[in-house]
Amino acid sequence: MTVVLLQGGAYEVNPIMAALIYRSVALFAALKMSLTGASITLMVILARHRFLRLLRVEWVLYGVLVAYASLITYEVWLLKGPLDLPI
């Protein structure tokens, strides 16, 4: 969805990923999926531990789930919006 949105006039907010996407879309996608997959896997493994001795990692994982669901919902909303998308 990110690539389609970028083709329609959107821009990548993350400066590191923005620099990467203009070098190689394949590398961008591979890095994005790898980092997300590794982070989620690590949080699942550590779900019973505490983050900063305050919050169980399990609840951080739920927060990440809500954040990703919100991001996907926002991107779908943008796809249906007024951008000049090539679809």
C-alpha positions in Angstrom: 0.0 0.0 0.0 2.9 2.4 0.8 4.2 2.2 -2.8 0.8 2.7 -4.3 0.2 5.7 -2.1 3.6 7.1 -2.9 2.9 6.8 -6.7 -0.3 8.8 -6.0 1.4 11.7 -4.4 1.7 10.7 -0.7 5.1 10.8 1.0 6.9 8.5 3.5 7.0 10.1 6.9 9.8 7.9 8.3 13.0 9.6 7.0 15.1 6.4 7.0 12.5 4.4 5.0 11.9 7.4 2.7 15.6 7.4 1.8 15.5 3.7 1.3 12.4 3.5 -0.9 13.9 5.8 -3.5 17.0 3.6 -3.8 15.2 0.2 -4.0 11.6 -0.7 -3.6 12.5 -4.4 -3.1 15.0 -3.5 -0.4 12.5 -1.2 1.2 9.8 -3.9 1.3 12.2 -6.6 2.5 13.5 -4.4 5.3 10.1 -3.3 6.4 8.7 -6.8 6.5 11.9 -8.1 8.2 11.9 -5.5 10.9 8.2 -5.8 11.6 8.4 -9.6 11.7 11.4 -9.7 13.9 9.9 -7.2 16.3 6.6 -9.0 16.6 8.4 -12.4 17.0 10.6 -10.9 19.8 7.6 -9.4 21.6 5.7 -12.7 21.4 8.6 -14.5 22.9 8.9 -11.9 25.7 5.2 -11.5 26.2 5.4 -12.5 29.9 8.2 -10.1 30.7 7.9 -6.4 31.8 8.9 -3.4 29.7 10.8 -0.9 31.8 9.5 -2.8 34.9 6.2 -1.1 34.4 4.2 -2.7 31.6 4.0 -6.3 30.4 5.3 -6.8 26.9 2.0 -8.5 26.2 0.2 -5.1 26.5 2.8 -3.5 24.3 2.0 -6.1 21.7 -1.7 -5.3 21.9 -0.7 -1.6 21.4 1.3 -2.5 18.3 -1.7 -4.5 16.9 -4.0 -1.5 17.4 -1.4 0.9 15.8 -1.0 -1.4 12.8 -4.8 -1.8 12.4 -5.2 2.0 12.6 -2.4 2.5 10.0 -3.9 0.0 7.6 -7.4 1.6 8.0 -5.8 5.0 7.4 -4.0 3.8 4.3 -7.2 2.2 2.9 -9.0 5.5 3.6 -6.3 7.3 1.7 -6.6 4.9 -1.2 -10.3 5.8 -1.5 -9.5 9.5 -1.1 -8.7 12.3 -3.6 -5.1 11.3 -4.4 -4.4 10.7 -8.1 -3.7 7.0 -7.7 -2.6 4.7 -10.6 -5.2 2.0 -9.8 
